[in-house]
């Protein structure tokens, strides 16, 4: 059992706002296709936390364990690596060597 804790649920007031797009579908698809093609890619495991769910009075809580992702320990670092890749691909394309930056 986990120690008593007061849980607070927060609502994202901006979710679903018309015209507010963080990442367009095309950008998401391009990133997903690229990253899932990298050697060593595997889906991130979700670890159930039933005691936390019970304490929060919700059906389920899962922890997304990013500890083993490419040895980075965080999905945030993965985004940075992808951003650098995209910058390199763009620069190489300007120089006529776009295919050299492909992971495939």
mmCIF file of the C-alpha atoms, coordinates in Angstrom:
data_MODEL
# 
_entry.id   MODEL 
# 
loop_
_atom_site.group_PDB 
_atom_site.id 
_atom_site.type_symbol 
_atom_site.label_atom_id 
_atom_site.label_alt_id 
_atom_site.label_comp_id 
_atom_site.label_asym_id 
_atom_site.label_entity_id 
_atom_site.label_seq_id 
_atom_site.pdbx_PDB_ins_code 
_atom_site.Cartn_x 
_atom_site.Cartn_y 
_atom_site.Cartn_z 
_atom_site.occupancy 
_atom_site.B_iso_or_equiv 
_atom_site.pdbx_formal_charge 
_atom_site.auth_seq_id 
_atom_site.auth_comp_id 
_atom_site.auth_asym_id 
_atom_site.auth_atom_id 
_atom_site.pdbx_PDB_model_num 
ATOM 1   C CA . UNK A 1 1   ? 0.000   0.000  0.000   1.00 0.00 ? 1   UNK A CA 1 
ATOM 2   C CA . UNK A 1 2   ? 1.207   3.510  -0.724  1.00 0.00 ? 2   UNK A CA 1 
ATOM 3   C CA . UNK A 1 3   ? 1.178   6.245  1.911   1.00 0.00 ? 3   UNK A CA 1 
ATOM 4   C CA . UNK A 1 4   ? -1.903  8.439  2.073   1.00 0.00 ? 4   UNK A CA 1 
ATOM 5   C CA . UNK A 1 5   ? -1.734  11.155 -0.549  1.00 0.00 ? 5   UNK A CA 1 
ATOM 6   C CA . UNK A 1 6   ? -4.197  13.788 -1.652  1.00 0.00 ? 6   UNK A CA 1 
ATOM 7   C CA . UNK A 1 7   ? -4.614  13.468 -5.407  1.00 0.00 ? 7   UNK A CA 1 
ATOM 8   C CA . UNK A 1 8   ? -5.546  16.460 -7.513  1.00 0.00 ? 8   UNK A CA 1 
ATOM 9   C CA . UNK A 1 9   ? -6.929  16.056 -11.009 1.00 0.00 ? 9   UNK A CA 1 
ATOM 10  C CA . UNK A 1 10  ? -6.237  18.836 -13.486 1.00 0.00 ? 10  UNK A CA 1 
ATOM 11  C CA . UNK A 1 11  ? -8.084  19.597 -16.692 1.00 0.00 ? 11  UNK A CA 1 
ATOM 12  C CA . UNK A 1 12  ? -6.255  20.855 -19.773 1.00 0.00 ? 12  UNK A CA 1 
ATOM 13  C CA . UNK A 1 13  ? -8.409  23.857 -20.658 1.00 0.00 ? 13  UNK A CA 1 
ATOM 14  C CA . UNK A 1 14  ? -6.771  24.098 -24.082 1.00 0.00 ? 14  UNK A CA 1 
ATOM 15  C CA . UNK A 1 15  ? -7.453  20.523 -25.209 1.00 0.00 ? 15  UNK A CA 1 
ATOM 16  C CA . UNK A 1 16  ? -9.709  20.473 -28.240 1.00 0.00 ? 16  UNK A CA 1 
ATOM 17  C CA . UNK A 1 17  ? -9.336  24.192 -28.964 1.00 0.00 ? 17  UNK A CA 1 
ATOM 18  C CA . UNK A 1 18  ? -10.103 24.685 -32.670 1.00 0.00 ? 18  UNK A CA 1 
ATOM 19  C CA . UNK A 1 19  ? -6.989  25.666 -34.607 1.00 0.00 ? 19  UNK A CA 1 
ATOM 20  C CA . UNK A 1 20  ? -4.595  24.812 -31.772 1.00 0.00 ? 20  UNK A CA 1 
ATOM 21  C CA . UNK A 1 21  ? -2.234  22.159 -33.133 1.00 0.00 ? 21  UNK A CA 1 
ATOM 22  C CA . UNK A 1 22  ? 0.958   21.170 -31.344 1.00 0.00 ? 22  UNK A CA 1 
ATOM 23  C CA . UNK A 1 23  ? 2.058   18.614 -33.923 1.00 0.00 ? 23  UNK A CA 1 
ATOM 24  C CA . UNK A 1 24  ? 0.103   18.084 -37.126 1.00 0.00 ? 24  UNK A CA 1 
ATOM 25  C CA . UNK A 1 25  ? -0.823  14.506 -38.048 1.00 0.00 ? 25  UNK A CA 1 
ATOM 26  C CA . UNK A 1 26  ? 1.685   14.525 -40.918 1.00 0.00 ? 26  UNK A CA 1 
ATOM 27  C CA . UNK A 1 27  ? 4.516   15.466 -38.536 1.00 0.00 ? 27  UNK A CA 1 
ATOM 28  C CA . UNK A 1 28  ? 3.483   12.762 -36.079 1.00 0.00 ? 28  UNK A CA 1 
ATOM 29  C CA . UNK A 1 29  ? 3.360   10.124 -38.830 1.00 0.00 ? 29  UNK A CA 1 
ATOM 30  C CA . UNK A 1 30  ? 6.784   11.158 -40.179 1.00 0.00 ? 30  UNK A CA 1 
ATOM 31  C CA . UNK A 1 31  ? 8.347   11.035 -36.691 1.00 0.00 ? 31  UNK A CA 1 
ATOM 32  C CA . UNK A 1 32  ? 6.753   7.678  -35.887 1.00 0.00 ? 32  UNK A CA 1 
ATOM 33  C CA . UNK A 1 33  ? 7.861   6.116  -39.190 1.00 0.00 ? 33  UNK A CA 1 
ATOM 34  C CA . UNK A 1 34  ? 11.421  7.340  -38.670 1.00 0.00 ? 34  UNK A CA 1 
ATOM 35  C CA . UNK A 1 35  ? 11.826  6.416  -34.999 1.00 0.00 ? 35  UNK A CA 1 
ATOM 36  C CA . UNK A 1 36  ? 10.225  2.964  -35.292 1.00 0.00 ? 36  UNK A CA 1 
ATOM 37  C CA . UNK A 1 37  ? 12.743  2.188  -38.062 1.00 0.00 ? 37  UNK A CA 1 
ATOM 38  C CA . UNK A 1 38  ? 15.752  2.902  -35.817 1.00 0.00 ? 38  UNK A CA 1 
ATOM 39  C CA . UNK A 1 39  ? 17.763  -0.175 -34.779 1.00 0.00 ? 39  UNK A CA 1 
ATOM 40  C CA . UNK A 1 40  ? 16.825  -1.251 -31.264 1.00 0.00 ? 40  UNK A CA 1 
ATOM 41  C CA . UNK A 1 41  ? 13.395  0.384  -31.318 1.00 0.00 ? 41  UNK A CA 1 
ATOM 42  C CA . UNK A 1 42  ? 10.798  -1.291 -29.100 1.00 0.00 ? 42  UNK A CA 1 
ATOM 43  C CA . UNK A 1 43  ? 7.483   -0.045 -27.740 1.00 0.00 ? 43  UNK A CA 1 
ATOM 44  C CA . UNK A 1 44  ? 7.736   1.454  -24.267 1.00 0.00 ? 44  UNK A CA 1 
ATOM 45  C CA . UNK A 1 45  ? 6.448   -0.904 -21.563 1.00 0.00 ? 45  UNK A CA 1 
ATOM 46  C CA . UNK A 1 46  ? 3.558   0.254  -19.399 1.00 0.00 ? 46  UNK A CA 1 
ATOM 47  C CA . UNK A 1 47  ? 3.841   -0.835 -15.771 1.00 0.00 ? 47  UNK A CA 1 
ATOM 48  C CA . UNK A 1 48  ? 0.543   -1.118 -13.869 1.00 0.00 ? 48  UNK A CA 1 
ATOM 49  C CA . UNK A 1 49  ? 0.374   0.698  -10.522 1.00 0.00 ? 49  UNK A CA 1 
ATOM 50  C CA . UNK A 1 50  ? -2.746  -0.774 -8.894  1.00 0.00 ? 50  UNK A CA 1 
ATOM 51  C CA . UNK A 1 51  ? -2.046  0.696  -5.429  1.00 0.00 ? 51  UNK A CA 1 
ATOM 52  C CA . UNK A 1 52  ? -1.794  4.202  -6.885  1.00 0.00 ? 52  UNK A CA 1 
ATOM 53  C CA . UNK A 1 53  ? -4.997  3.671  -8.873  1.00 0.00 ? 53  UNK A CA 1 
ATOM 54  C CA . UNK A 1 54  ? -6.809  2.485  -5.765  1.00 0.00 ? 54  UNK A CA 1 
ATOM 55  C CA . UNK A 1 55  ? -5.549  5.446  -3.723  1.00 0.00 ? 55  UNK A CA 1 
ATOM 56  C CA . UNK A 1 56  ? -6.600  7.862  -6.486  1.00 0.00 ? 56  UNK A CA 1 
ATOM 57  C CA . UNK A 1 57  ? -9.953  6.083  -6.821  1.00 0.00 ? 57  UNK A CA 1 
ATOM 58  C CA . UNK A 1 58  ? -9.562  5.494  -10.542 1.00 0.00 ? 58  UNK A CA 1 
ATOM 59  C CA . UNK A 1 59  ? -9.787  2.279  -12.552 1.00 0.00 ? 59  UNK A CA 1 
ATOM 60  C CA . UNK A 1 60  ? -6.117  2.098  -13.530 1.00 0.00 ? 60  UNK A CA 1 
ATOM 61  C CA . UNK A 1 61  ? -2.813  3.951  -13.459 1.00 0.00 ? 61  UNK A CA 1 
ATOM 62  C CA . UNK A 1 62  ? 0.156   2.927  -15.590 1.00 0.00 ? 62  UNK A CA 1 
ATOM 63  C CA . UNK A 1 63  ? 3.746   4.137  -15.522 1.00 0.00 ? 63  UNK A CA 1 
ATOM 64  C CA . UNK A 1 64  ? 5.371   4.525  -18.955 1.00 0.00 ? 64  UNK A CA 1 
ATOM 65  C CA . UNK A 1 65  ? 8.868   3.141  -18.329 1.00 0.00 ? 65  UNK A CA 1 
ATOM 66  C CA . UNK A 1 66  ? 11.227  5.031  -20.643 1.00 0.00 ? 66  UNK A CA 1 
ATOM 67  C CA . UNK A 1 67  ? 14.322  3.861  -18.743 1.00 0.00 ? 67  UNK A CA 1 
ATOM 68  C CA . UNK A 1 68  ? 15.522  1.512  -21.453 1.00 0.00 ? 68  UNK A CA 1 
ATOM 69  C CA . UNK A 1 69  ? 14.732  3.574  -24.542 1.00 0.00 ? 69  UNK A CA 1 
ATOM 70  C CA . UNK A 1 70  ? 17.954  3.686  -26.584 1.00 0.00 ? 70  UNK A CA 1 
ATOM 71  C CA . UNK A 1 71  ? 19.871  4.128  -23.328 1.00 0.00 ? 71  UNK A CA 1 
ATOM 72  C CA . UNK A 1 72  ? 18.536  7.685  -23.041 1.00 0.00 ? 72  UNK A CA 1 
ATOM 73  C CA . UNK A 1 73  ? 16.254  7.183  -20.044 1.00 0.00 ? 73  UNK A CA 1 
ATOM 74  C CA . UNK A 1 74  ? 13.689  9.671  -21.324 1.00 0.00 ? 74  UNK A CA 1 
ATOM 75  C CA . UNK A 1 75  ? 11.434  10.182 -24.304 1.00 0.00 ? 75  UNK A CA 1 
ATOM 76  C CA . UNK A 1 76  ? 12.369  13.888 -24.180 1.00 0.00 ? 76  UNK A CA 1 
ATOM 77  C CA . UNK A 1 77  ? 15.927  13.068 -25.233 1.00 0.00 ? 77  UNK A CA 1 
ATOM 78  C CA . UNK A 1 78  ? 14.507  11.017 -28.094 1.00 0.00 ? 78  UNK A CA 1 
ATOM 79  C CA . UNK A 1 79  ? 12.666  14.101 -29.360 1.00 0.00 ? 79  UNK A CA 1 
ATOM 80  C CA . UNK A 1 80  ? 15.919  16.045 -29.342 1.00 0.00 ? 80  UNK A CA 1 
ATOM 81  C CA . UNK A 1 81  ? 17.672  13.314 -31.314 1.00 0.00 ? 81  UNK A CA 1 
ATOM 82  C CA . UNK A 1 82  ? 14.833  13.320 -33.847 1.00 0.00 ? 82  UNK A CA 1 
ATOM 83  C CA . UNK A 1 83  ? 14.968  17.127 -34.136 1.00 0.00 ? 83  UNK A CA 1 
ATOM 84  C CA . UNK A 1 84  ? 18.713  17.020 -34.848 1.00 0.00 ? 84  UNK A CA 1 
ATOM 85  C CA . UNK A 1 85  ? 18.131  14.298 -37.452 1.00 0.00 ? 85  UNK A CA 1 
ATOM 86  C CA . UNK A 1 86  ? 15.491  16.449 -39.202 1.00 0.00 ? 86  UNK A CA 1 
ATOM 87  C CA . UNK A 1 87  ? 17.841  19.463 -39.222 1.00 0.00 ? 87  UNK A CA 1 
ATOM 88  C CA . UNK A 1 88  ? 20.626  17.352 -40.699 1.00 0.00 ? 88  UNK A CA 1 
ATOM 89  C CA . UNK A 1 89  ? 18.293  15.877 -43.318 1.00 0.00 ? 89  UNK A CA 1 
ATOM 90  C CA . UNK A 1 90  ? 17.159  19.371 -44.328 1.00 0.00 ? 90  UNK A CA 1 
ATOM 91  C CA . UNK A 1 91  ? 20.725  20.680 -44.567 1.00 0.00 ? 91  UNK A CA 1 
ATOM 92  C CA . UNK A 1 92  ? 21.925  17.637 -46.510 1.00 0.00 ? 92  UNK A CA 1 
ATOM 93  C CA . UNK A 1 93  ? 18.966  17.932 -48.878 1.00 0.00 ? 93  UNK A CA 1 
ATOM 94  C CA . UNK A 1 94  ? 20.020  21.529 -49.623 1.00 0.00 ? 94  UNK A CA 1 
ATOM 95  C CA . UNK A 1 95  ? 23.447  20.154 -50.553 1.00 0.00 ? 95  UNK A CA 1 
ATOM 96  C CA . UNK A 1 96  ? 22.045  17.346 -52.683 1.00 0.00 ? 96  UNK A CA 1 
ATOM 97  C CA . UNK A 1 97  ? 22.846  14.435 -50.348 1.00 0.00 ? 97  UNK A CA 1 
ATOM 98  C CA . UNK A 1 98  ? 19.440  13.893 -48.684 1.00 0.00 ? 98  UNK A CA 1 
ATOM 99  C CA . UNK A 1 99  ? 19.556  10.083 -48.799 1.00 0.00 ? 99  UNK A CA 1 
ATOM 100 C CA . UNK A 1 100 ? 22.711  9.979  -46.673 1.00 0.00 ? 100 UNK A CA 1 
ATOM 101 C CA . UNK A 1 101 ? 20.686  10.952 -43.576 1.00 0.00 ? 101 UNK A CA 1 
ATOM 102 C CA . UNK A 1 102 ? 18.135  8.157  -43.892 1.00 0.00 ? 102 UNK A CA 1 
ATOM 103 C CA . UNK A 1 103 ? 17.991  5.551  -41.141 1.00 0.00 ? 103 UNK A CA 1 
ATOM 104 C CA . UNK A 1 104 ? 16.702  2.853  -43.481 1.00 0.00 ? 104 UNK A CA 1 
# 
